[in-house]
């Protein structure tokens, strides 16, 4: 339900940004604006947040719930927590181990004699940070691939034929070079939802779907 409301808000924003007609399919506007569906963006945010939780200090209370979710992810449990559901549905969150990123490793009052200890802690923190960033990058790449698979069949036939052409462009790569008014006209023509007779005739706004020259 929440994702549906966010989709509605995003659709309104995309229509305003792109200058599309009210009847333009949401999938076409997502492609032309290069905005993934809200549910994919929310899913990525949740997985990235879980990754950050996994790198907290070992004495943090959240690790108790993470360990419980790790134990029950393959068990026949009727009611699962959010963490258990994530670990069951996204095995990538349980593969490998992430190091601990302490909120601080070198207090201002540390003794110079203990400098080598803090240097080791700093190195471990840097390694854990790199591991966390690699996991987050992997999650975002997987989300982009998931969206790309959905896009194969999502857009309307007119736009799909354009996208299948060699060296086609869409999204910011195409529209950043054009003016606001030109962008709106190009998007309307690419999606087929524009002020041509073929479109207007569907709603009874013109007597014929043909051009005035009657040749198409």
ABEGO torsion letter per residue (X at the ends): XAAAAAAAAAAAAAAAAAGBBAABBAAAAAAAAGBBBAAAAAAAAAAAAAAAAAABBAABAAAAAAAAAAAAAABBBABBBAAAAAAAABAAAABEBBBBBBABABBAABBAAAAAAAAAAAAAAAAAAAAAAAAAAAAAAAAAAAAAAAAAAABBAAAAAAAABBGBBBEAAAAAABBAAAAAAAAAAAAGBBABAAAAAAAGABABABBAAGAX
